[in-house]
Structure formats: C-alpha cells, structure tokens
C-alpha cells in the first residue's frame, strides 16, 4: 500500500500538486531542511492532477513561498510522538524563519479546504483499535502506539492506535468498552486520547497526528457536546483527574533526538529511487511515486539548516 503523501506548492498563479507513494515516512525530517532545500525537493516529486482519498493520505504539506505559509500533517515521525512532538514543531518553525507554520489536524481534507475545494465524503465504516491488556507488549515501547480512553470518574482504557480514532465510533464506543480491561491509571505516553463524561454528555479528544474530517466528528455524537483539544494532551490529564498522566517530555533530550534523526536523514546524497528500480527491473512497469535524487550540496545545506535551528532552540 505504501505511505502516501501529497505536496502542494502554491503561488499567486495557482498551485501545483505532487505525490509520493512512500514519502509520508520522514516528511517532518525532510522539512527540517528549511524552505530553500525542502521546497525544491518536494516540487521534484511526480506531478499529479488527481487526489488520493483523504483517509489514505498519511502526510502532506502546502507550501506558499509568496505568503510564507507552510501547512503540514503527518502520521509518523518525531512530530507524531508525544515524547518529541513539541521539540519537532519547535525546530520546524525555527528552520522556516519568517514563515507561518500550521499543523493540519484534519489532514488532506484540511489541505483541500484551504484551497477552496469541495470536501470528499468521509468513510462510512469505522475501524476501531482493539482494547489492550495492562501487560500488553506494546506498552513496553517508549513510544507506544495507543489511544487512551477515560470515562466518567473511574474508568481508563487503552486501545491500539492502529486504525480510526476512538472518537469516530460515536456513543457505540461506550458499549464496546463495557467489558474491556480497565487500566485504572495510565502513566505512559500515547498518540491520542478521548475523555467521555456520560453525565454531562460531553466528549473531549486530542491526537498528535491527523484525521481526515477531524473537524466534523461531532456529527457522530448526536445530542453530545464535542470538544477538540488538538494536541493538548495536558487537557486530558486534567479532565481525567490524573488517571491519564504521561511523563512530561524532556525538552533538551527531545531536541537532541530530533536533531540526530534529521542529520541522519540528510547525511549525504541520495540517488533517484525510481531510476534504480528501472535499471534493476527493465521489463517491469515502475510507478512514478518515488523520491527524487538529493545532491551532496542539498544534503549539506539541509544539515546546516538543522544545526541552525537546533542552536537557536538550545539558546532559549
């Protein structure tokens, strides 16, 4: 299936759209190269006049050099982890000085809305992640792929964050979790969460990544008030009375971690992935959704941008 990404480069005369079948992985690290490197690199991907389905796009950007505006979303990478997200976004804004950098919590549907395009229909089916036991091996990971669900004043459930956000289930979520393992308190990291107050018929939710049509999930909770916390997981901690209480991110360690990942990503030149495949498989039809080449000069400029951003962050 790949890791689909969409790149839109906008300007006063309109915009061009480019795609990648695998570019969603490490997109946030690509962007830490700064606009002088990242915009030409993304523009060099295959152009495309069609759109992937909103809920199948894992990452994307809209870059408008004239307005100095960068819209971005991603499902993976340091900006998707509670441990490194704040540091990743801080470095991203420092790597794009003078630009307005905004996260698109509604993914490609938000990107299309920015362009004035009609929304695609949201998927009718919801695929919830299963409830996990307190001793599930996923919870041993430093960045577990989980969503935390707290209900009322006394229940805490942990779900695998591998499909749709639990808020997309609507009130059926409560019925599904009646017999689910109760963790009591959860003190590890998470990618997403939701607090449900049945007495007040109030739902609040957050995530570190993006969900297509995130701004319209209240339609799945008729008669309820739905509040979106964006990535403010601390709101969940307060609302749950501390039953969800992840460790606070270590800013210095997170900045160093993101810097190291970005420098590794831009460690040197990279060949054209499609050209390599065509040469190796001359009788096979090869798609065009592969990354373009990166020159040694581009890689060096990218590393310099990463180092400048990290130095600026470390100085504050």
Number of C-alpha atoms within 10 A of each C-alpha: 6 14 16 19 25 25 26 24 19 19 14 9 6 9 13 15 20 21 29 26 19 18 23 23 19 19 25 26 25 20 26 30 30 24 20 14 20 19 20 12 18 25 18 14 21 18 17 16 8 9 14 13 14 22 19 16 27 26 28 27 26 26 25 20 16 10 12 15 17 23 19 24 30 27 24 18 19 25 26 25 23 25 24 23 22 21 25 25 21 18 26 23 19 22 24 21 13 10 18 13 19 15 20 25 24 22 28 33 26 25 25 18 13 11 13 9 11 9 15 16 12 14 11 6 9 13 13 19 17 17 22 19 16 16 9 11 10 15 19 10 10 12 17 18 17 24 23 27 29 27 17 16 14 12 19 22 23 27 24 23 21 13 11 16 26 26 25 21 18 17 18 13 15 16 9 13 19 10 9 17 16 20 20 13 19 20 13 18 25 29 24 27 29 25 26 24 18 14 7 10 14 16 21 19 24 26 23 25 26 28 27 26 20 20 14 12 18 18 12 15 18 12 10 17 13 20 16 16 16 20 23 15 23 16 15 25 18 12 18 24 14 14 22 28 19 17 11 11 15 12 16 11 13 19 24 15 16 25 23 13 15 24 21 12 17 23 14 16 14 15 12 13 14 17 15 11 15 14 10 10 11 10 8 10 9 13 12 17 21 19 21 20 17 16 13 14 12 21 20 18 17 29 23 17 24 27 20 15 24 21 15 14 16 12 6 5
